[in-house]
Amino acid sequence: MNVWVVPVNFNGLADTRKCLRSLAELSPAANVVVVDNASADDPLPGLKAEFPWCHFVQNAANAGWSGGNNSGIRYALARGAEVVILLNNDTVVRPDMVARLLAALDAHPSYGVIGPVIRYMDEPESVMTDGTAFNRPGYPGFFERLPVPEADADPPAVAPVDIVNGCCMAVRADVFRRVGLIDDRFFLIHEESDFCLRVQEAGFRCGVLAEALVWHKGSSSFARTGKRWQRYYDARNLGLLLAKHAGRGTARRRGLRSYAAYLRYAYHRYCHEREGNQPDAADAVLEGLVDTATRRYGAYRPGRRWAVPVLRAAFEAARLIRR
């Protein structure tokens, strides 16, 4: 089968090299296309010399997780890919990752997206993420863990979930042809959630293979760029995610309740950052709220947002009342 693995690099050369060394041990082997998202120092000459078996795409600008992966997906589909595996560059994988994911897809033809159990790289026996349910009534947040007990089985055991973690997700080519690529408006954060929900709305299922195949360093891009961006994209893109999917499906909260929960979530995020003496990150939450309301998506665009001081005053008043 024509399988392609897509790691995206952005100023993370050491992580990418470690990832590619683990991919070199895959059995069976897979095609690998590394997408560089306009890193400050061009890593491609060195990577091409060290990993001549890889393919490479270089974006002219940082296109985020969404745009970086889309570049790799397009490259793979143009070369006849039947399955595309999106893989974070700050991971290492088990040598049979491709074999087990393909076996799971073969055994469960109704599933369009399958990902494995993910463990922490620095705590190899601890689960970082497995299954996720989205926006269920009665749950205070939006992303509820669905534990997937690990089991070695043939055919492979797959648990149905709403969302497969974008750290590693195997996607049938037919899925991309049916639902399109990753929504570039997200740029970073919640884009894989949107994709998985679209996949299900198109009639496919999403699931987690009950085997740990990937070890993830976790949050390395935000460790480099700061919490501000994490808070901004989280707040903004959660609003976009709800605009696209709130109330869809019988197992999800209705629209008005979803937006009420969204405002509570943003308020608690703001308070957490203020109480942690992180005013810049707190303001990033407010900017995210403003930008989702004004539908300003994609990469963050600097500029004055007149509603931020108004929101800040309202949230600060609520904090005083709460005390």
HUQUI-V643718 format. One line per field, one symbol per residue. psi: psi as a letter, one per 30 degrees, with the letter a starting at -180 (. if undefined). burial: # if it has 24 or more other C-alpha atoms within 12 Angstrom, else .. Layout:
psi=???
burial=???
This chain:
psi=kjkkkjkkkjhheeeeeeeeeeffgkjlllkkjkkkhhlekjfeeeeeeeiffllkkjkfljgaeeeeeeeeeeeeefggkfkkjkkkfhlllkfgeeeeeeeeeefiffkfkkllkklkefiffkkekclkkkhkkfkfafjkkjkjkkkjljlkkkkklekkkfejkkkkefeeeefaakjffedkkgefeeeeeeeefffllklkkhkjfkkkekgeefeeflfeeeeeeeeefeeeeeeffkfkkfglkleeeeeeeeeeeeeeeeeeeefghieeeefeeeeeeeeeeghjaakkjllkjffeeeeeeeeeeeeeee.
burial=..###########.##########.#...##########...##..#...#..######..################...##########################.#..###########.....##########....###.##.#.#.....#####################..#.####################...##################.....################.###.....##....##.###.#######.#.......#############..#####.......#..##..##.......
